[in-house]
């Protein structure tokens, strides 16, 4: 997001690490826990909008399976990667929910 509060950096890191770990446990795909602004230039994404306009403190972006060339091919997965990616992302979303603080930060 455009303005992550440094005070909560440890919280966001712990939640993101839990997501990455859950994804890895499914099929061994290695994701990186990082602020979405560090991925690549983008404007008007939903994570920034929900954080800035709706004051949602927990906004996250999950990308498709990592590959250093993904952005060059439009994030189009080969057919054999679709189901494993979906399974990994569901595991990651469950870990996200399990590790979020359900109180105002």
Secondary structure, DSSP 8 states (H G I E B T S, - for coil): -TT--GGGHHHHHHHHHHHHHHHHHHH--------GGGTS---S-HHHHHHHHH--S------SS--TTGGGGTT---HHHHHHHHHHHHHHHHHHHHHS--S--
